Amino acid sequence: MKARLFCRIVVASGFVLAALAAWSQSRPPTTEQLGRDPGALRQEAEQQRARERAQQQQGSQQQADQQWNDTLRQNQSRAAADTAQGEAVRRSWQQRPPLAPDRNPLLGRWESLGSGQRPAAAGLPPELAKMASELIGGMTSGLCDSMLGRGTVEFRPAGVVAIGSDGREHPMYRAEYRGGGSRVVVLPQGGTTFTHMIIDFSGPERAMVAVVGCGLRRVGGSEGARSMSMATTAPAADGAAPDQWTLLGTSAMDGHPDVYVSRSTIRRSGPLAKMAELWDFKAPRTFGDKTVVSLRNQFEYDCVASRKRMLWMTGFSKHMGQGAVVGSGGPNAGWVEVPTSGPLHDAWKAACTRH
């Protein structure tokens, strides 16, 4: 009797344990589960949970792979768009007149300071923001090295040269220059990973590559700055003597500037000729938001049709092309008739007359 009662208690306890195990899984026990060993049920429940975790992990990995592939395609598309945009910007600058060496404030030696700090993208968690900052920093650092090298770099009229710590020169790439004043554009000629480099000046001794953020500091400090501000006395690109201005007279145009020409800058090609003119005003003149005292202009003259057009203009804060560069640019001006008399006619005559 007692033995039979004990067996009933044991069997009842097994049913209770099975029921509790099934209840813990948030579903009622089946008839099959009620008759099984509680230990086996626990093992089966653990295996089920392990399978569910594996399925969740697989789903999360698939989602992460999809996001990675989407991001990769977006980056590839963005890179292709950036390349196309870079080529378009390069073509736009190539259409402008080359920057004369005596008007190029970039020429000389500079210390490459690497890329500056960039703000992290808004809305990112701190750890992702840090990762993004490090990634962008690494990319821009690579671009800075490609454009400027490391250490000292020298911009020359025909190209860019890296200067080693031992003083040895290492040519980097050939280059042309556009712009002038507070912005100079470097156009590399073949064999580089970038299409152009826009350099903005924050002063005679400091500059930075736009967008990328590569910093530059002039080697030689104030000495280099002084040579920059005295650009009008710098040698010409072909090694000729500095500009020698010849006064032709006072023009009747607005402002009545004294008109000078530099015969050493005359370049002829068939019926066309190019020459630099200097207009020196008696008092400061305002052009838009700029105030200038003198203008150095590059003109092209048609020696057959008696006409001319302005190719480039640079404004200065002092007389005779001295002082700070106030502004510079190509006005894309059309052809205009040359006056029949006066200093502007004499300028056309000086450019077109062969001696």
Protein Blocks (a to p, Z undefined) as FASTA:
>chain_A
ZZmmmmmmmmmmmmmmmmmmmmmnopacdfklmmpcfklmmmmmmmmmmmmmmmmmmmmm
mmmmmmmmmmmmmmmmmmmmmmmmmmmmmmmmmmpccddfklcfkgccdddebjaddddd
ehiafklmmmmmmmmmmmmmmmmmmmnoghjadddfkbccdddfkopacdfbdcddeheh
jbccdddeehiabfbdcdddfbjkbccdehklpacddehijmmmmmmmmmmmpccfkopa
cdddddfbjcfbehiaacdddfklpccehjbccdddddddfbdcdehjaccfbdcddddd
dfklopaddfbdcddfbehhiajdfbgcdehiacddddfbdjklmmmmmmmpcZZ
